[in-house]
Amino acid sequence: MLNEEQNGNFAKPVLGAVVFSNVRESKLKKSMRKRQCFKCEGKIEKGETYMNHQFRYDYRIITVSFCNNCT
């Protein structure tokens, strides 16, 4: 098993193959709970704005969050 599979993080290997045409939606949102940035793994605190991207991949919808520094 890969290290990501052991930790339950399947999104990073999957998103490596995502092309821009698979993006369903991109929105600037205000966080209603604590989140983690997908790129820098920094914290997104409740009340902060962040960029939310939804991807369609292999008949699944994958949602990732990016902090303001990484957008």
C-alpha positions as CSV (number, residue, x, y, z in Angstrom):
1,M,0.0,0.0,0.0
2,L,1.1,3.5,-0.7
3,N,1.7,5.9,2.2
4,E,-1.4,8.0,1.1
5,E,-3.6,4.9,1.2
6,Q,-2.5,4.0,4.7
7,N,-3.4,7.5,5.9
8,G,-6.7,7.5,4.0
9,N,-5.7,10.3,1.6
10,F,-6.6,9.2,-1.9
11,A,-7.2,12.6,-3.4
12,K,-3.5,13.6,-4.1
13,P,-2.6,10.7,-6.4
14,V,-6.0,11.0,-8.2
15,L,-5.7,14.8,-8.8
16,G,-2.4,14.3,-10.4
17,A,-4.2,13.0,-13.5
18,V,-7.0,15.6,-13.6
19,V,-7.0,17.9,-16.6
20,F,-8.6,21.3,-16.6
21,S,-11.6,20.2,-18.6
22,N,-12.7,18.0,-15.7
23,V,-13.3,21.0,-13.4
24,R,-17.0,21.1,-12.6
25,E,-17.0,24.2,-10.5
26,S,-14.7,26.8,-8.9
27,K,-16.0,29.1,-6.2
28,L,-14.6,31.6,-3.7
29,K,-16.3,30.6,-0.5
30,K,-16.3,31.5,3.2
31,S,-15.4,28.6,5.5
32,M,-18.1,27.5,8.0
33,R,-15.6,25.1,9.6
34,K,-11.8,24.5,9.8
35,R,-10.3,23.2,6.6
36,Q,-6.9,22.3,5.2
37,C,-5.3,23.7,2.1
38,F,-4.7,21.0,-0.5
39,K,-1.5,22.6,-1.9
40,C,0.4,23.9,1.2
41,E,-1.5,21.9,3.8
42,G,-2.0,25.1,5.9
43,K,-5.0,25.7,8.0
44,I,-8.1,27.5,6.7
45,E,-9.8,28.8,9.8
46,K,-13.6,29.2,10.2
47,G,-14.7,32.5,8.7
48,E,-11.8,32.8,6.2
49,T,-12.4,32.9,2.5
50,Y,-10.9,30.1,0.4
51,M,-11.1,28.7,-3.2
52,N,-13.1,25.5,-3.6
53,H,-12.7,23.4,-6.8
54,Q,-14.8,20.4,-7.8
55,F,-13.4,17.9,-10.2
56,R,-15.1,15.0,-12.0
57,Y,-12.8,12.0,-12.1
58,D,-13.7,8.4,-12.8
59,Y,-17.4,8.9,-12.1
60,R,-16.6,10.6,-8.8
61,I,-16.8,14.2,-7.6
62,I,-13.7,15.3,-5.8
63,T,-13.7,18.6,-3.9
64,V,-10.5,20.3,-2.8
65,S,-9.9,23.6,-0.9
66,F,-7.1,26.1,-1.4
67,C,-6.1,28.9,0.9
68,N,-5.9,32.5,-0.3
69,N,-2.0,32.3,-0.5
70,C,-2.2,29.3,-2.9
71,T,-4.9,30.6,-5.3
